[in-house]
Amino acid sequence: MTFFLKFFLVSIFLLQSSFFAQKRISYDLQILYSDSLKKNFTMNLDINNDKVYFYDAEFVDPRYSKYKTSETGQFVTRNNGGHENIMFVQDFHSNYYKIKTNDIIEWNLTSDYKTVDKYKLQKATASFGGRIWNVWFCNDIPLMEGPYKFNGLPGLVFEVSENTNVFKYTLIKIENLTKNLTSLEFNDKSLAFITWDRYTKMMNDFYENPYLEERNILQQGGEFIYNDRKLTLQELSQMTKEFQNGLKKNIPPMVEMDKTLFRGKNN
């Protein structure tokens, strides 16, 4: 790396750090669950000194934050401009864990440009997580950050779309951050680090047998009372199928297809 390039990158980093310290960038996230179901979520990208936090806006909404749940499952933190992400994931018992991933995206900068409001945007493309992504970023805003794990470009990301339109992120607004990020509990040291493989096994085991304890009771000759009546093993199996079908319909597809959680679910 030449001295000039090093100086340029350091200058960009210092400029983005001072310009965007304590900022909140909001995105509209549109997810296509199926041909007939599309949902929109408001996501926040918070810049706090040298840290970046990406999460559902409802997480800090006083009406919902006490539940600490998320339908999108997109809770990510990292160093500003870094590629080592920490994902906050949740199991079926509302327990949170941390998963560390290293995500370097190889961007292809194109010569395509467009203007959104007063901002001139440049297009970039990349293959990430088994999907093809089209991204529009602004060179005039020297912040090498974007939603989820989409960072490393020479300007702030305004739009991200997957080539089959399963996911689309669109920048809504940029504002000063007035709330201390420590209240988000993203850096809760009590949360254990686990691997993605272990998390996948935990989730799949529960998916395959959500009524394991009740099934064991019935198999040992005991009784399981549900809605004031005794259930049989056959009825418990039917409840399991209903649970799995409901989960497939309501759990969104994965941004990274190589991180499919549930066997048999088309992501």
TORKOL-4160 file (C-alpha; in steps of 0.2 Angstrom, whole numbers, padded with zeros to 4 digits, m for minus):
267
<pt num="1" X="0000" Y="0000" Z="0000"/>
<pt num="2" X="0007" Y="0017" Z="m0005"/>
<pt num="3" X="0010" Y="0031" Z="0007"/>
<pt num="4" X="m0003" Y="0042" Z="m0003"/>
<pt num="5" X="m0016" Y="0028" Z="m0002"/>
<pt num="6" X="m0013" Y="0025" Z="0017"/>
<pt num="7" X="m0015" Y="0044" Z="0020"/>
<pt num="8" X="m0031" Y="0045" Z="0010"/>
<pt num="9" X="m0039" Y="0030" Z="0020"/>
<pt num="10" X="m0034" Y="0038" Z="0036"/>
<pt num="11" X="m0041" Y="0055" Z="0031"/>
<pt num="12" X="m0057" Y="0047" Z="0026"/>
<pt num="13" X="m0058" Y="0038" Z="0042"/>
<pt num="14" X="m0055" Y="0054" Z="0053"/>
<pt num="15" X="m0067" Y="0064" Z="0042"/>
<pt num="16" X="m0081" Y="0051" Z="0044"/>
<pt num="17" X="m0078" Y="0049" Z="0062"/>
<pt num="18" X="m0080" Y="0067" Z="0066"/>
<pt num="19" X="m0094" Y="0070" Z="0053"/>
<pt num="20" X="m0105" Y="0056" Z="0059"/>
<pt num="21" X="m0101" Y="0054" Z="0077"/>
<pt num="22" X="m0117" Y="0051" Z="0087"/>
<pt num="23" X="m0128" Y="0049" Z="0072"/>
<pt num="24" X="m0143" Y="0038" Z="0068"/>
<pt num="25" X="m0147" Y="0033" Z="0051"/>
<pt num="26" X="m0164" Y="0025" Z="0048"/>
<pt num="27" X="m0168" Y="0013" Z="0034"/>
<pt num="28" X="m0184" Y="0005" Z="0028"/>
<pt num="29" X="m0182" Y="m0014" Z="0026"/>
<pt num="30" X="m0194" Y="m0023" Z="0015"/>
<pt num="31" X="m0194" Y="m0042" Z="0016"/>
<pt num="32" X="m0203" Y="m0053" Z="0004"/>
<pt num="33" X="m0209" Y="m0068" Z="0014"/>
<pt num="34" X="m0219" Y="m0076" Z="m0001"/>
<pt num="35" X="m0227" Y="m0070" Z="m0017"/>
<pt num="36" X="m0242" Y="m0064" Z="m0007"/>
<pt num="37" X="m0234" Y="m0058" Z="0009"/>
<pt num="38" X="m0222" Y="m0043" Z="0010"/>
<pt num="39" X="m0217" Y="m0034" Z="0026"/>
<pt num="40" X="m0209" Y="m0017" Z="0030"/>
<pt num="41" X="m0198" Y="m0013" Z="0046"/>
<pt num="42" X="m0189" Y="0002" Z="0051"/>
<pt num="43" X="m0171" Y="m0001" Z="0055"/>
<pt num="44" X="m0158" Y="0010" Z="0064"/>
<pt num="45" X="m0139" Y="0011" Z="0060"/>
<pt num="46" X="m0131" Y="0020" Z="0075"/>
<pt num="47" X="m0114" Y="0028" Z="0075"/>
<pt num="48" X="m0107" Y="0030" Z="0092"/>
<pt num="49" X="m0089" Y="0036" Z="0092"/>
<pt num="50" X="m0080" Y="0021" Z="0085"/>
<pt num="51" X="m0094" Y="0008" Z="0086"/>
<pt num="52" X="m0108" Y="0004" Z="0074"/>
<pt num="53" X="m0125" Y="m0004" Z="0079"/>
<pt num="54" X="m0139" Y="m0010" Z="0067"/>
<pt num="55" X="m0155" Y="m0016" Z="0074"/>
<pt num="56" X="m0174" Y="m0015" Z="0073"/>
<pt num="57" X="m0181" Y="0003" Z="0078"/>
<pt num="58" X="m0194" Y="m0006" Z="0089"/>
<pt num="59" X="m0179" Y="m0012" Z="0100"/>
<pt num="60" X="m0178" Y="0006" Z="0107"/>
<pt num="61" X="m0196" Y="0011" Z="0106"/>
<pt num="62" X="m0203" Y="0011" Z="0124"/>
<pt num="63" X="m0219" Y="0003" Z="0119"/>
<pt num="64" X="m0209" Y="m0013" Z="0113"/>
<pt num="65" X="m0192" Y="m0012" Z="0120"/>
<pt num="66" X="m0196" Y="m0021" Z="0136"/>
<pt num="67" X="m0199" Y="m0037" Z="0126"/>
<pt num="68" X="m0182" Y="m0037" Z="0117"/>
<pt num="69" X="m0188" Y="m0046" Z="0102"/>
<pt num="70" X="m0186" Y="m0044" Z="0084"/>
<pt num="71" X="m0195" Y="m0052" Z="0069"/>
<pt num="72" X="m0180" Y="m0048" Z="0057"/>
<pt num="73" X="m0167" Y="m0055" Z="0068"/>
<pt num="74" X="m0155" Y="m0042" Z="0061"/>
<pt num="75" X="m0145" Y="m0036" Z="0077"/>
<pt num="76" X="m0127" Y="m0032" Z="0072"/>
<pt num="77" X="m0113" Y="m0022" Z="0080"/>
<pt num="78" X="m0095" Y="m0019" Z="0074"/>
<pt num="79" X="m0081" Y="m0006" Z="0074"/>
<pt num="80" X="m0084" Y="0008" Z="0063"/>
<pt num="81" X="m0078" Y="0003" Z="0045"/>
<pt num="82" X="m0073" Y="m0015" Z="0052"/>
<pt num="83" X="m0078" Y="m0032" Z="0045"/>
<pt num="84" X="m0079" Y="m0042" Z="0061"/>
<pt num="85" X="m0097" Y="m0042" Z="0066"/>
<pt num="86" X="m0105" Y="m0048" Z="0082"/>
<pt num="87" X="m0123" Y="m0054" Z="0079"/>
<pt num="88" X="m0136" Y="m0055" Z="0093"/>
<pt num="89" X="m0147" Y="m0070" Z="0091"/>
<pt num="90" X="m0162" Y="m0076" Z="0100"/>
<pt num="91" X="m0168" Y="m0094" Z="0104"/>
<pt num="92" X="m0186" Y="m0100" Z="0106"/>
<pt num="93" X="m0185" Y="m0096" Z="0125"/>
<pt num="94" X="m0180" Y="m0078" Z="0122"/>
<pt num="95" X="m0162" Y="m0081" Z="0127"/>
<pt num="96" X="m0149" Y="m0070" Z="0118"/>
<pt num="97" X="m0132" Y="m0075" Z="0112"/>
<pt num="98" X="m0118" Y="m0067" Z="0103"/>
<pt num="99" X="m0110" Y="m0074" Z="0087"/>
<pt num="100" X="m0094" Y="m0067" Z="0079"/>
<pt num="101" X="m0092" Y="m0067" Z="0060"/>
<pt num="102" X="m0079" Y="m0060" Z="0049"/>
<pt num="103" X="m0088" Y="m0053" Z="0033"/>
<pt num="104" X="m0077" Y="m0045" Z="0020"/>
<pt num="105" X="m0088" Y="m0041" Z="0005"/>
<pt num="106" X="m0079" Y="m0039" Z="m0012"/>
<pt num="107" X="m0087" Y="m0024" Z="m0020"/>
<pt num="108" X="m0088" Y="m0021" Z="m0039"/>
<pt num="109" X="m0090" Y="m0002" Z="m0042"/>
<pt num="110" X="m0099" Y="0002" Z="m0058"/>
<pt num="111" X="m0100" Y="0018" Z="m0068"/>
<pt num="112" X="m0119" Y="0019" Z="m0065"/>
<pt num="113" X="m0125" Y="0035" Z="m0056"/>
<pt num="114" X="m0142" Y="0042" Z="m0051"/>
<pt num="115" X="m0148" Y="0056" Z="m0041"/>
<pt num="116" X="m0159" Y="0054" Z="m0026"/>
<pt num="117" X="m0165" Y="0071" Z="m0019"/>
<pt num="118" X="m0149" Y="0081" Z="m0019"/>
<pt num="119" X="m0137" Y="0066" Z="m0017"/>
<pt num="120" X="m0128" Y="0059" Z="m0032"/>
<pt num="121" X="m0127" Y="0040" Z="m0029"/>
<pt num="122" X="m0115" Y="0027" Z="m0037"/>
<pt num="123" X="m0120" Y="0009" Z="m0040"/>
<pt num="124" X="m0110" Y="m0006" Z="m0033"/>
<pt num="125" X="m0113" Y="m0025" Z="m0034"/>
<pt num="126" X="m0107" Y="m0040" Z="m0024"/>
<pt num="127" X="m0111" Y="m0058" Z="m0021"/>
<pt num="128" X="m0113" Y="m0061" Z="m0002"/>
<pt num="129" X="m0122" Y="m0075" Z="0008"/>
<pt num="130" X="m0127" Y="m0084" Z="m0008"/>
<pt num="131" X="m0136" Y="m0069" Z="m0015"/>
<pt num="132" X="m0132" Y="m0055" Z="m0028"/>
<pt num="133" X="m0134" Y="m0038" Z="m0021"/>
<pt num="134" X="m0136" Y="m0021" Z="m0029"/>
<pt num="135" X="m0130" Y="m0006" Z="m0019"/>
<pt num="136" X="m0131" Y="0013" Z="m0021"/>
<pt num="137" X="m0120" Y="0024" Z="m0011"/>
<pt num="138" X="m0115" Y="0042" Z="m0009"/>
<pt num="139" X="m0097" Y="0047" Z="m0011"/>
<pt num="140" X="m0101" Y="0064" Z="m0004"/>
<pt num="141" X="m0104" Y="0057" Z="0013"/>
<pt num="142" X="m0088" Y="0049" Z="0018"/>
<pt num="143" X="m0095" Y="0036" Z="0029"/>
<pt num="144" X="m0090" Y="0018" Z="0024"/>
<pt num="145" X="m0105" Y="0011" Z="0033"/>
<pt num="146" X="m0122" Y="0004" Z="0028"/>
<pt num="147" X="m0136" Y="m0007" Z="0034"/>
<pt num="148" X="m0133" Y="m0025" Z="0041"/>
<pt num="149" X="m0116" Y="m0030" Z="0035"/>
<pt num="150" X="m0115" Y="m0020" Z="0020"/>
<pt num="151" X="m0101" Y="m0009" Z="0023"/>
<pt num="152" X="m0083" Y="m0005" Z="0016"/>
<pt num="153" X="m0089" Y="0006" Z="0002"/>
<pt num="154" X="m0081" Y="0024" Z="0000"/>
<pt num="155" X="m0097" Y="0032" Z="0005"/>
<pt num="156" X="m0113" Y="0030" Z="0015"/>
<pt num="157" X="m0125" Y="0016" Z="0008"/>
<pt num="158" X="m0142" Y="0023" Z="0003"/>
<pt num="159" X="m0150" Y="0008" Z="m0005"/>
<pt num="160" X="m0147" Y="m0011" Z="m0005"/>
<pt num="161" X="m0158" Y="m0023" Z="m0015"/>
<pt num="162" X="m0156" Y="m0042" Z="m0018"/>
<pt num="163" X="m0158" Y="m0046" Z="m0036"/>
<pt num="164" X="m0174" Y="m0056" Z="m0034"/>
<pt num="165" X="m0181" Y="m0042" Z="m0023"/>
<pt num="166" X="m0182" Y="m0053" Z="m0007"/>
<pt num="167" X="m0174" Y="m0039" Z="0003"/>
<pt num="168" X="m0173" Y="m0020" Z="0000"/>
<pt num="169" X="m0165" Y="m0007" Z="0012"/>
<pt num="170" X="m0169" Y="0011" Z="0008"/>
<pt num="171" X="m0162" Y="0026" Z="0018"/>
<pt num="172" X="m0176" Y="0036" Z="0026"/>
<pt num="173" X="m0167" Y="0049" Z="0036"/>
<pt num="174" X="m0151" Y="0055" Z="0045"/>
<pt num="175" X="m0152" Y="0063" Z="0062"/>
<pt num="176" X="m0142" Y="0067" Z="0078"/>
<pt num="177" X="m0142" Y="0053" Z="0091"/>
<pt num="178" X="m0148" Y="0059" Z="0107"/>
<pt num="179" X="m0149" Y="0043" Z="0117"/>
<pt num="180" X="m0135" Y="0034" Z="0125"/>
<pt num="181" X="m0132" Y="0018" Z="0116"/>
<pt num="182" X="m0127" Y="0009" Z="0132"/>
<pt num="183" X="m0145" Y="0008" Z="0136"/>
<pt num="184" X="m0147" Y="m0004" Z="0121"/>
<pt num="185" X="m0138" Y="m0017" Z="0131"/>
<pt num="186" X="m0129" Y="m0022" Z="0115"/>
<pt num="187" X="m0113" Y="m0025" Z="0124"/>
<pt num="188" X="m0120" Y="m0035" Z="0138"/>
<pt num="189" X="m0105" Y="m0045" Z="0144"/>
<pt num="190" X="m0117" Y="m0058" Z="0152"/>
<pt num="191" X="m0121" Y="m0064" Z="0135"/>
<pt num="192" X="m0112" Y="m0080" Z="0129"/>
<pt num="193" X="m0103" Y="m0082" Z="0113"/>
<pt num="194" X="m0108" Y="m0097" Z="0103"/>
<pt num="195" X="m0104" Y="m0103" Z="0085"/>
<pt num="196" X="m0117" Y="m0102" Z="0071"/>
<pt num="197" X="m0116" Y="m0121" Z="0070"/>
<pt num="198" X="m0121" Y="m0123" Z="0088"/>
<pt num="199" X="m0135" Y="m0110" Z="0086"/>
<pt num="200" X="m0142" Y="m0118" Z="0071"/>
<pt num="201" X="m0142" Y="m0135" Z="0080"/>
<pt num="202" X="m0151" Y="m0127" Z="0095"/>
<pt num="203" X="m0165" Y="m0120" Z="0084"/>
<pt num="204" X="m0167" Y="m0135" Z="0073"/>
<pt num="205" X="m0168" Y="m0147" Z="0088"/>
<pt num="206" X="m0182" Y="m0136" Z="0095"/>
<pt num="207" X="m0190" Y="m0135" Z="0078"/>
<pt num="208" X="m0190" Y="m0154" Z="0075"/>
<pt num="209" X="m0197" Y="m0157" Z="0093"/>
<pt num="210" X="m0205" Y="m0142" Z="0101"/>
<pt num="211" X="m0214" Y="m0153" Z="0113"/>
<pt num="212" X="m0200" Y="m0164" Z="0118"/>
<pt num="213" X="m0204" Y="m0164" Z="0137"/>
<pt num="214" X="m0223" Y="m0167" Z="0134"/>
<pt num="215" X="m0219" Y="m0181" Z="0122"/>
<pt num="216" X="m0207" Y="m0189" Z="0135"/>
<pt num="217" X="m0221" Y="m0188" Z="0148"/>
<pt num="218" X="m0234" Y="m0197" Z="0137"/>
<pt num="219" X="m0221" Y="m0210" Z="0131"/>
<pt num="220" X="m0218" Y="m0214" Z="0150"/>
<pt num="221" X="m0237" Y="m0217" Z="0153"/>
<pt num="222" X="m0240" Y="m0199" Z="0160"/>
<pt num="223" X="m0254" Y="m0187" Z="0155"/>
<pt num="224" X="m0252" Y="m0170" Z="0146"/>
<pt num="225" X="m0267" Y="m0158" Z="0148"/>
<pt num="226" X="m0270" Y="m0145" Z="0135"/>
<pt num="227" X="m0285" Y="m0134" Z="0135"/>
<pt num="228" X="m0293" Y="m0144" Z="0149"/>
<pt num="229" X="m0291" Y="m0160" Z="0140"/>
<pt num="230" X="m0279" Y="m0175" Z="0139"/>
<pt num="231" X="m0269" Y="m0176" Z="0123"/>
<pt num="232" X="m0263" Y="m0191" Z="0114"/>
<pt num="233" X="m0246" Y="m0194" Z="0106"/>
<pt num="234" X="m0255" Y="m0193" Z="0089"/>
<pt num="235" X="m0262" Y="m0176" Z="0094"/>
<pt num="236" X="m0245" Y="m0170" Z="0100"/>
<pt num="237" X="m0238" Y="m0174" Z="0083"/>
<pt num="238" X="m0251" Y="m0164" Z="0074"/>
<pt num="239" X="m0248" Y="m0149" Z="0086"/>
<pt num="240" X="m0229" Y="m0151" Z="0081"/>
<pt num="241" X="m0234" Y="m0150" Z="0062"/>
<pt num="242" X="m0244" Y="m0135" Z="0065"/>
<pt num="243" X="m0230" Y="m0126" Z="0075"/>
<pt num="244" X="m0218" Y="m0130" Z="0061"/>
<pt num="245" X="m0230" Y="m0124" Z="0047"/>
<pt num="246" X="m0233" Y="m0108" Z="0057"/>
<pt num="247" X="m0215" Y="m0105" Z="0059"/>
<pt num="248" X="m0211" Y="m0107" Z="0041"/>
<pt num="249" X="m0224" Y="m0094" Z="0036"/>
<pt num="250" X="m0219" Y="m0081" Z="0049"/>
<pt num="251" X="m0200" Y="m0082" Z="0050"/>
<pt num="252" X="m0192" Y="m0071" Z="0037"/>
<pt num="253" X="m0180" Y="m0078" Z="0025"/>
<pt num="254" X="m0161" Y="m0076" Z="0029"/>
<pt num="255" X="m0151" Y="m0062" Z="0022"/>
<pt num="256" X="m0137" Y="m0075" Z="0021"/>
<pt num="257" X="m0144" Y="m0091" Z="0012"/>
<pt num="258" X="m0129" Y="m0101" Z="0019"/>
<pt num="259" X="m0135" Y="m0098" Z="0036"/>
<pt num="260" X="m0152" Y="m0107" Z="0034"/>
<pt num="261" X="m0159" Y="m0110" Z="0052"/>
<pt num="262" X="m0173" Y="m0123" Z="0049"/>
<pt num="263" X="m0171" Y="m0138" Z="0038"/>
<pt num="264" X="m0185" Y="m0139" Z="0025"/>
<pt num="265" X="m0188" Y="m0120" Z="0025"/>
<pt num="266" X="m0185" Y="m0112" Z="0008"/>
<pt num="267" X="m0174" Y="m0096" Z="0011"/>
